[in-house]
């Protein structure tokens, strides 16, 4: 009799645990969905911060006319026959700079082929001129070149022509040499 009663109680407890587990299953599924969404958001933030860190690690730097230009990447596209140079510019003086303008650039590959700039974006409105550059705030810019060759490993020389802060002064060349090109 005691054995039957014990088996009955065990059977009853097992049935109750299954029904309890079935009731909690939707809660666990909702919690799982929430955690997956949270994980995806954290992965996006992580990618953003990694890209930011890469932008802050210059490949080459030049200081000209109160500006620091840092090349952060040189990426070629075989499909588009383009090379895009990403750089950061920063006003290294204590006063706000009235403008930064760049409308000319070219590079020379190891075989001596030259490529003229196709487009440049140095400001938020995708223009060639940025105004009121605050001190020590790095700003991203890009220069894209159309090329005929899509297999050169380096840019032998890159010249970016910058207008000086003195309006009537001669244009300044920022010169970078031996920049590795990553082809995609």
C-alpha positions in Angstrom: 0.0 0.0 0.0 2.8 2.4 0.9 4.5 1.5 -2.4 1.4 2.3 -4.4 0.9 5.6 -2.6 4.6 6.6 -3.2 4.3 5.7 -6.9 1.1 7.7 -7.1 2.7 10.7 -5.5 5.8 10.5 -7.8 3.5 10.1 -10.8 1.5 13.2 -9.7 4.7 15.2 -9.2 6.0 14.2 -12.6 2.8 15.3 -14.3 2.8 18.6 -12.5 6.4 19.3 -13.5 5.5 18.7 -17.2 2.5 21.0 -17.0 4.7 23.6 -15.3 7.4 23.3 -17.9 4.8 23.7 -20.7 3.5 26.9 -19.1 7.0 28.3 -18.8 8.0 27.5 -22.4 6.5 30.6 -24.0 8.2 32.8 -21.4 11.5 31.2 -22.2 10.9 31.6 -26.0 10.2 35.3 -25.5 13.3 35.7 -23.3 15.4 33.9 -25.9 14.1 36.2 -28.7 14.9 39.2 -26.6 18.4 38.0 -25.8 19.0 37.3 -29.5 17.9 40.8 -30.5 20.1 42.2 -27.8 23.0 40.2 -29.0 22.5 41.4 -32.6 22.5 45.0 -31.4 25.7 44.5 -29.4 27.4 42.9 -32.5 26.4 45.9 -34.6 27.9 48.2 -32.0 31.0 46.1 -31.8 31.5 46.3 -35.6 31.0 50.1 -35.4 33.7 50.5 -32.7 36.1 48.3 -34.5 35.7 50.4 -37.7 36.2 53.5 -35.5 39.4 52.1 -34.1 40.7 51.3 -37.6 39.9 54.9 -38.7 42.0 56.2 -35.8 45.0 54.1 -36.7 46.7 55.9 -39.6 48.8 54.2 -42.3 50.6 57.4 -43.1 50.4 60.9 -41.7 51.4 64.4 -43.0 51.1 67.8 -41.2 50.6 70.8 -43.5 49.4 74.3 -42.9 47.9 73.6 -39.4 46.2 70.4 -40.5 47.1 66.7 -39.9 46.1 64.3 -42.7 46.0 60.6 -41.8 45.5 58.0 -44.5 43.5 55.2 -42.9 42.8 52.9 -45.8 43.4 52.4 -49.5 40.8 50.0 -51.1 40.6 49.1 -54.7 37.5 47.7 -56.4 38.3 45.5 -59.4 34.6 45.5 -60.4 34.3 49.3 -60.5 38.0 50.0 -61.6 38.3 52.4 -58.7 40.6 53.0 -55.8 39.2 54.8 -52.7 41.5 56.5 -50.2 40.0 57.2 -46.8 41.7 59.7 -44.6 41.1 61.8 -41.5 41.8 65.5 -41.4 42.2 67.4 -38.1 42.9 71.0 -37.3 45.9 70.9 -35.0 45.9 74.6 -34.2 44.1 76.2 -31.2 41.7 78.3 -33.3 38.9 77.3 -35.5 40.1 77.0 -39.1 37.8 78.8 -41.5 37.9 76.1 -44.2 39.5 72.9 -45.6 39.2 72.5 -49.4 40.5 69.7 -51.5 39.5 69.5 -55.2 42.6 67.9 -56.8 44.5 64.7 -56.1 46.3 62.1 -58.2 48.5 59.1 -57.7 51.2 57.2 -59.5 51.4 53.4 -59.5 54.7 51.4 -59.6 54.6 51.3 -63.4 54.3 55.1 -63.6 50.6 55.2 -64.6 48.8 58.2 -63.2 45.2 58.4 -62.1 43.3 61.6 -61.6 40.8 62.0 -58.8 37.2 61.0 -59.7 35.4 62.3 -56.7 36.2 63.7 -53.3 34.1 64.1 -50.1 35.5 66.2 -47.3 32.3 67.6 -45.7 29.0 66.4 -44.4 27.2 67.5 -47.6 29.6 65.4 -49.8 31.5 68.4 -51.0 35.0 69.4 -51.7 35.0 72.1 -49.0 34.4 71.9 -45.2 34.0 75.0 -43.2 34.6 76.0 -39.5 37.0 73.1 -38.6 37.2 72.9 -34.8 40.5 72.1 -33.3 41.4 68.4 -32.6 38.3 66.9 -34.0 39.2 64.3 -36.6 36.9 64.3 -39.6 36.6 61.5 -42.2 37.1 62.2 -45.9 37.4 60.1 -49.1 38.9 60.4 -52.5 38.0 58.0 -55.3 40.1 57.5 -58.4 39.1 55.8 -61.7 41.9 53.4 -62.9 42.6 51.3 -65.9 44.9 48.9 -64.0 43.4 46.8 -61.1 46.3 44.8 -59.9 49.0 47.1 -58.6 49.9 46.4 -55.0 50.9 49.9 -53.9 50.5 53.6 -54.8 54.0 54.8 -55.3 53.0 58.4 -54.6 49.7 60.1 -53.7 49.4 63.9 -53.9 46.5 65.7 -52.3 46.3 69.3 -53.3 45.0 71.4 -50.4 44.0 75.1 -50.4 45.9 76.9 -47.6 44.2 78.9 -44.9 45.7 82.1 -46.4 43.4 82.7 -49.3 45.9 84.2 -51.7 48.7 81.8 -50.9 49.9 79.0 -53.3 48.2 75.6 -53.0 49.9 73.0 -50.9 50.7 69.4 -51.8 50.3 66.7 -49.2 52.5 63.9 -50.4 52.2 60.2 -49.3 54.4 57.4 -50.6 54.2 53.7 -50.8 50.6 53.1 -49.7 49.5 49.5 -49.8 46.3 48.9 -51.9 43.8 46.3 -50.7 41.9 44.9 -53.7 38.4 43.6 -53.4 
